[in-house]
Amino acid sequence: MISAEGEIRIHRLESNDDCSGFRSGKIDLDCFFQRYAGQNQFRHHIGTTYVAIQGDCITGFVTVSSGEMMAEELPKPLRGRLPAYPLPILRVARLAVDERFQGHGIGRLLLRAMLELALEMRDRVGCTGVVVDAKPDAVDFYSGLGFKVIELVSGALGDRPEPIAMFLSIRQIVAARVG
């Protein structure tokens, strides 16, 4: 469990966590959290969800999974001397904050915890950075934290807007942590 300022705790979603009252204002995120986050974590093992909790209330969540990308998918300044084979990454697939707690830094707190997780991955199995699948209205949030837009091959989502892939390198995470 990761403790933060105040009374907010972050931990992995547990099967007895009550997700039913969570409302972010984004129906697709709420539906995912309430119906699929647990299945993906406990049954299919394709992603792990972390929740921010204040008292007994889930104030936010973030879902992550491991992934890979090719160095040529990065902008030239971020490539450095990375090899031309698949690079390990941590992917932030979804992040949402309950409407009652938006604007209180919970999204940043959840993301900071995932950046720490990326550093743990770097040391345990390898990780070159974090890729987020940002909704168009969240691009400014991630840009303000140093993420850069990258072009990744993606599939059609029907009538929903395509997420925008953004990248933050492990070097940038370490520099921000130290600085």
ZADO-1210 file (C-alpha; in nm, 4 decimals, padded with zeros to 6 digits):
<atoms>
<atom x="00.0000" y="00.0000" z="00.0000" code="MET" pos="1"/>
<atom x="00.1290" y="00.3460" z="-00.0857" code="ILE" pos="2"/>
<atom x="00.0413" y="00.6252" z="00.1564" code="SER" pos="3"/>
<atom x="00.0167" y="00.9846" z="00.0444" code="ALA" pos="4"/>
<atom x="-00.0420" y="01.3226" z="00.1981" code="GLU" pos="5"/>
<atom x="-00.3644" y="01.3416" z="00.3938" code="GLY" pos="6"/>
<atom x="-00.5868" y="01.0402" z="00.4190" code="GLU" pos="7"/>
<atom x="-00.5616" y="00.9074" z="00.0632" code="ILE" pos="8"/>
<atom x="-00.4182" y="00.5577" z="00.0227" code="ARG" pos="9"/>
<atom x="-00.3356" y="00.3829" z="-00.3028" code="ILE" pos="10"/>
<atom x="-00.3482" y="00.0061" z="-00.3349" code="HIS" pos="11"/>
<atom x="-00.4180" y="-00.2638" z="-00.5891" code="ARG" pos="12"/>
<atom x="-00.7858" y="-00.3248" z="-00.6498" code="LEU" pos="13"/>
<atom x="-00.9100" y="-00.6006" z="-00.4214" code="GLU" pos="14"/>
<atom x="-01.2035" y="-00.8272" z="-00.4971" code="SER" pos="15"/>
<atom x="-01.4003" y="-00.6837" z="-00.2021" code="ASN" pos="16"/>
<atom x="-01.3553" y="-00.3161" z="-00.3044" code="ASP" pos="17"/>
<atom x="-01.6938" y="-00.1570" z="-00.3789" code="ASP" pos="18"/>
<atom x="-01.6718" y="00.0064" z="-00.7228" code="CYS" pos="19"/>
<atom x="-02.0456" y="00.0623" z="-00.7635" code="SER" pos="20"/>
<atom x="-02.0572" y="00.4212" z="-00.6352" code="GLY" pos="21"/>
<atom x="-01.7723" y="00.5501" z="-00.8526" code="PHE" pos="22"/>
<atom x="-01.8762" y="00.8270" z="-01.0968" code="ARG" pos="23"/>
<atom x="-01.6137" y="01.0157" z="-01.2962" code="SER" pos="24"/>
<atom x="-01.8528" y="01.1829" z="-01.5378" code="GLY" pos="25"/>
<atom x="-01.7179" y="00.9649" z="-01.8219" code="LYS" pos="26"/>
<atom x="-01.9598" y="00.6770" z="-01.8783" code="ILE" pos="27"/>
<atom x="-01.7073" y="00.4576" z="-02.0618" code="ASP" pos="28"/>
<atom x="-01.4530" y="00.4875" z="-01.7783" code="LEU" pos="29"/>
<atom x="-01.7169" y="00.4247" z="-01.5109" code="ASP" pos="30"/>
<atom x="-01.8482" y="00.1202" z="-01.6985" code="CYS" pos="31"/>
<atom x="-01.4975" y="-00.0192" z="-01.7417" code="PHE" pos="32"/>
<atom x="-01.4163" y="00.0274" z="-01.3730" code="PHE" pos="33"/>
<atom x="-01.7416" y="-00.1157" z="-01.2427" code="GLN" pos="34"/>
<atom x="-01.7728" y="-00.4096" z="-01.4845" code="ARG" pos="35"/>
<atom x="-01.4361" y="-00.5016" z="-01.6333" code="TYR" pos="36"/>
<atom x="-01.1429" y="-00.3863" z="-01.4161" code="ALA" pos="37"/>
<atom x="-01.1871" y="-00.6758" z="-01.1745" code="GLY" pos="38"/>
<atom x="-01.2332" y="-00.9315" z="-01.4532" code="GLN" pos="39"/>
<atom x="-00.9228" y="-00.8081" z="-01.6335" code="ASN" pos="40"/>
<atom x="-00.7186" y="-00.8237" z="-01.3142" code="GLN" pos="41"/>
<atom x="-00.8450" y="-01.1346" z="-01.1349" code="PHE" pos="42"/>
<atom x="-00.9632" y="-01.3610" z="-01.4176" code="ARG" pos="43"/>
<atom x="-00.7799" y="-01.2632" z="-01.7373" code="HIS" pos="44"/>
<atom x="-00.4605" y="-01.1147" z="-01.5847" code="HIS" pos="45"/>
<atom x="-00.4307" y="-00.8553" z="-01.8630" code="ILE" pos="46"/>
<atom x="-00.4124" y="-00.5425" z="-01.6487" code="GLY" pos="47"/>
<atom x="-00.3913" y="-00.4306" z="-01.2889" code="THR" pos="48"/>
<atom x="-00.6039" y="-00.1556" z="-01.1410" code="THR" pos="49"/>
<atom x="-00.4915" y="00.0609" z="-00.8512" code="TYR" pos="50"/>
<atom x="-00.7422" y="00.2628" z="-00.6504" code="VAL" pos="51"/>
<atom x="-00.7097" y="00.5803" z="-00.4461" code="ALA" pos="52"/>
<atom x="-00.9169" y="00.5507" z="-00.1306" code="ILE" pos="53"/>
<atom x="-01.0187" y="00.8131" z="00.1237" code="GLN" pos="54"/>
<atom x="-01.1966" y="00.6579" z="00.4200" code="GLY" pos="55"/>
<atom x="-01.4125" y="00.3888" z="00.2591" code="ASP" pos="56"/>
<atom x="-01.4625" y="00.5793" z="-00.0674" code="CYS" pos="57"/>
<atom x="-01.2810" y="00.5071" z="-00.3943" code="ILE" pos="58"/>
<atom x="-01.1760" y="00.8507" z="-00.5171" code="THR" pos="59"/>
<atom x="-00.9934" y="00.7441" z="-00.8324" code="GLY" pos="60"/>
<atom x="-00.8426" y="00.4550" z="-01.0242" code="PHE" pos="61"/>
<atom x="-00.5704" y="00.3804" z="-01.2749" code="VAL" pos="62"/>
<atom x="-00.5329" y="00.0639" z="-01.4828" code="THR" pos="63"/>
<atom x="-00.1916" y="-00.0406" z="-01.6111" code="VAL" pos="64"/>
<atom x="-00.0345" y="-00.3271" z="-01.8023" code="SER" pos="65"/>
<atom x="00.3051" y="-00.4117" z="-01.9381" code="SER" pos="66"/>
<atom x="00.3662" y="-00.3579" z="-02.3061" code="GLY" pos="67"/>
<atom x="00.6244" y="-00.3011" z="-02.5722" code="GLU" pos="68"/>
<atom x="00.7023" y="-00.0546" z="-02.8465" code="MET" pos="69"/>
<atom x="00.9688" y="-00.0032" z="-03.1089" code="MET" pos="70"/>
<atom x="01.2280" y="00.2732" z="-03.0731" code="ALA" pos="71"/>
<atom x="01.1344" y="00.4165" z="-03.4143" code="GLU" pos="72"/>
<atom x="00.7897" y="00.4974" z="-03.2718" code="GLU" pos="73"/>
<atom x="00.9539" y="00.7573" z="-03.0481" code="LEU" pos="74"/>
<atom x="01.0375" y="01.1095" z="-03.1625" code="PRO" pos="75"/>
<atom x="01.4081" y="01.1299" z="-03.2577" code="LYS" pos="76"/>
<atom x="01.5123" y="01.3281" z="-02.9474" code="PRO" pos="77"/>
<atom x="01.3695" y="01.0543" z="-02.7221" code="LEU" pos="78"/>
<atom x="01.5218" y="00.7626" z="-02.9129" code="ARG" pos="79"/>
<atom x="01.8797" y="00.8135" z="-02.8095" code="GLY" pos="80"/>
<atom x="02.0684" y="00.4944" z="-02.8746" code="ARG" pos="81"/>
<atom x="01.7834" y="00.2562" z="-02.8063" code="LEU" pos="82"/>
<atom x="01.8053" y="-00.0788" z="-02.9871" code="PRO" pos="83"/>
<atom x="01.5853" y="-00.1662" z="-03.2863" code="ALA" pos="84"/>
<atom x="01.3919" y="-00.4433" z="-03.1117" code="TYR" pos="85"/>
<atom x="01.0792" y="-00.4255" z="-02.8924" code="PRO" pos="86"/>
<atom x="01.1289" y="-00.2120" z="-02.5832" code="LEU" pos="87"/>
<atom x="00.9476" y="-00.2866" z="-02.2548" code="PRO" pos="88"/>
<atom x="00.7078" y="-00.0180" z="-02.1296" code="ILE" pos="89"/>
<atom x="00.4411" y="00.0341" z="-01.8680" code="LEU" pos="90"/>
<atom x="00.1107" y="00.1290" z="-02.0300" code="ARG" pos="91"/>
<atom x="-00.1409" y="00.3448" z="-01.8469" code="VAL" pos="92"/>
<atom x="-00.4631" y="00.2357" z="-02.0123" code="ALA" pos="93"/>
<atom x="-00.7200" y="00.4223" z="-01.8016" code="ARG" pos="94"/>
<atom x="-00.7176" y="00.6843" z="-01.5280" code="LEU" pos="95"/>
<atom x="-01.0221" y="00.8513" z="-01.3745" code="ALA" pos="96"/>
<atom x="-01.1167" y="01.0484" z="-01.0644" code="VAL" pos="97"/>
<atom x="-01.4601" y="01.0485" z="-00.9034" code="ASP" pos="98"/>
<atom x="-01.6499" y="01.3726" z="-00.9768" code="GLU" pos="99"/>
<atom x="-01.6645" y="01.4583" z="-00.6058" code="ARG" pos="100"/>
<atom x="-01.2837" y="01.4587" z="-00.5841" code="PHE" pos="101"/>
<atom x="-01.1780" y="01.6103" z="-00.9174" code="GLN" pos="102"/>
<atom x="-00.9380" y="01.9032" z="-00.8920" code="GLY" pos="103"/>
<atom x="-00.7766" y="01.7774" z="-00.5698" code="HIS" pos="104"/>
<atom x="-00.4627" y="01.6209" z="-00.7206" code="GLY" pos="105"/>
<atom x="-00.5808" y="01.2598" z="-00.7080" code="ILE" pos="106"/>
<atom x="-00.5061" y="01.1997" z="-01.0765" code="GLY" pos="107"/>
<atom x="-00.1501" y="01.3269" z="-01.0250" code="ARG" pos="108"/>
<atom x="-00.1151" y="01.1126" z="-00.7137" code="LEU" pos="109"/>
<atom x="-00.2267" y="00.8003" z="-00.9016" code="LEU" pos="110"/>
<atom x="00.0025" y="00.8787" z="-01.1938" code="LEU" pos="111"/>
<atom x="00.2970" y="00.9447" z="-00.9595" code="ARG" pos="112"/>
<atom x="00.2404" y="00.6006" z="-00.8050" code="ALA" pos="113"/>
<atom x="00.2485" y="00.4446" z="-01.1535" code="MET" pos="114"/>
<atom x="00.5736" y="00.6270" z="-01.2369" code="LEU" pos="115"/>
<atom x="00.7209" y="00.4697" z="-00.9227" code="GLU" pos="116"/>
<atom x="00.5917" y="00.1344" z="-01.0474" code="LEU" pos="117"/>
<atom x="00.7715" y="00.1966" z="-01.3799" code="ALA" pos="118"/>
<atom x="01.0950" y="00.2530" z="-01.1867" code="LEU" pos="119"/>
<atom x="01.0405" y="-00.0764" z="-01.0030" code="GLU" pos="120"/>
<atom x="00.9802" y="-00.2487" z="-01.3380" code="MET" pos="121"/>
<atom x="01.3008" y="-00.0928" z="-01.4738" code="ARG" pos="122"/>
<atom x="01.4965" y="-00.2498" z="-01.1904" code="ASP" pos="123"/>
<atom x="01.3210" y="-00.5884" z="-01.1918" code="ARG" pos="124"/>
<atom x="01.2462" y="-00.6722" z="-01.5563" code="VAL" pos="125"/>
<atom x="01.3300" y="-00.3670" z="-01.7681" code="GLY" pos="126"/>
<atom x="01.1223" y="-00.0650" z="-01.8627" code="CYS" pos="127"/>
<atom x="01.2143" y="00.2215" z="-02.0951" code="THR" pos="128"/>
<atom x="00.9203" y="00.4460" z="-02.0087" code="GLY" pos="129"/>
<atom x="00.5483" y="00.4939" z="-01.9649" code="VAL" pos="130"/>
<atom x="00.2931" y="00.5161" z="-02.2454" code="VAL" pos="131"/>
<atom x="-00.0499" y="00.6618" z="-02.1700" code="VAL" pos="132"/>
<atom x="-00.3559" y="00.6209" z="-02.3879" code="ASP" pos="133"/>
<atom x="-00.4837" y="00.9751" z="-02.3346" code="ALA" pos="134"/>
<atom x="-00.8342" y="01.0826" z="-02.4162" code="LYS" pos="135"/>
<atom x="-00.8254" y="01.4023" z="-02.6245" code="PRO" pos="136"/>
<atom x="-00.9397" y="01.6162" z="-02.3302" code="ASP" pos="137"/>
<atom x="-00.6562" y="01.4773" z="-02.1102" code="ALA" pos="138"/>
<atom x="-00.3649" y="01.5587" z="-02.3432" code="VAL" pos="139"/>
<atom x="-00.2923" y="01.8894" z="-02.1684" code="ASP" pos="140"/>
<atom x="-00.2830" y="01.7146" z="-01.8279" code="PHE" pos="141"/>
<atom x="-00.0221" y="01.4642" z="-01.9500" code="TYR" pos="142"/>
<atom x="00.1728" y="01.7246" z="-02.1516" code="SER" pos="143"/>
<atom x="00.2043" y="01.9329" z="-01.8359" code="GLY" pos="144"/>
<atom x="00.3758" y="01.6351" z="-01.6729" code="LEU" pos="145"/>
<atom x="00.6299" y="01.5950" z="-01.9538" code="GLY" pos="146"/>
<atom x="00.4607" y="01.3323" z="-02.1712" code="PHE" pos="147"/>
<atom x="00.5132" y="01.3695" z="-02.5474" code="LYS" pos="148"/>
<atom x="00.2678" y="01.2636" z="-02.8187" code="VAL" pos="149"/>
<atom x="00.3891" y="00.9636" z="-03.0190" code="ILE" pos="150"/>
<atom x="00.2432" y="00.7815" z="-03.3188" code="GLU" pos="151"/>
<atom x="00.1456" y="00.4210" z="-03.2509" code="LEU" pos="152"/>
<atom x="-00.0441" y="00.1806" z="-03.4728" code="VAL" pos="153"/>
<atom x="-00.3960" y="00.1566" z="-03.3372" code="SER" pos="154"/>
<atom x="-00.7303" y="00.0038" z="-03.4203" code="GLY" pos="155"/>
<atom x="-01.0644" y="00.1646" z="-03.4887" code="ALA" pos="156"/>
<atom x="-01.2918" y="00.2275" z="-03.1909" code="LEU" pos="157"/>
<atom x="-01.6111" y="00.2798" z="-03.3832" code="GLY" pos="158"/>
<atom x="-01.7646" y="00.6197" z="-03.3129" code="ASP" pos="159"/>
<atom x="-01.5471" y="00.6909" z="-03.0068" code="ARG" pos="160"/>
<atom x="-01.2488" y="00.9250" z="-03.0419" code="PRO" pos="161"/>
<atom x="-00.9184" y="00.7447" z="-03.0694" code="GLU" pos="162"/>
<atom x="-00.6916" y="00.7757" z="-02.7621" code="PRO" pos="163"/>
<atom x="-00.3710" y="00.9695" z="-02.8173" code="ILE" pos="164"/>
<atom x="-00.0539" y="00.7785" z="-02.7270" code="ALA" pos="165"/>
<atom x="00.1905" y="00.9789" z="-02.5160" code="MET" pos="166"/>
<atom x="00.5325" y="00.8776" z="-02.3793" code="PHE" pos="167"/>
<atom x="00.7486" y="00.9669" z="-02.0792" code="LEU" pos="168"/>
<atom x="01.0945" y="00.8091" z="-02.0679" code="SER" pos="169"/>
<atom x="01.2458" y="00.6435" z="-01.7629" code="ILE" pos="170"/>
<atom x="01.5246" y="00.9042" z="-01.7790" code="ARG" pos="171"/>
<atom x="01.2679" y="01.1830" z="-01.7483" code="GLN" pos="172"/>
<atom x="01.0997" y="01.0049" z="-01.4576" code="ILE" pos="173"/>
<atom x="01.4315" y="00.9714" z="-01.2745" code="VAL" pos="174"/>
<atom x="01.5251" y="01.3348" z="-01.3465" code="ALA" pos="175"/>
<atom x="01.1886" y="01.4595" z="-01.2156" code="ALA" pos="176"/>
<atom x="01.2218" y="01.2431" z="-00.9058" code="ARG" pos="177"/>
<atom x="01.5703" y="01.3741" z="-00.8271" code="VAL" pos="178"/>
<atom x="01.5061" y="01.7331" z="-00.9317" code="GLY" pos="179"/>
</atoms>
